């Protein structure tokens, strides 16, 4: 595992500690989760396998039926 050193303003560090504490994590865990979310911004396989899992789910067209007609956009 590689260690990374960063420099932050004192107030940012205080806010970071507070935020991590509210989520029940230490600062290292909180930062790692944040970085992972931005470095690997894709859905986990467990979520992707759910696509199409509900055969009775309404289609997009069915969901939009009750929304009415969109107004035409104004020209620029």
ABEGO torsion letter per residue (X at the ends): XBBBBBBBBAAAAAAAAAAAAAAGBBAAAAAAAAAAAAABABBBAAAAAABGABAABBBAAAAAAAAEBBBBBBBX
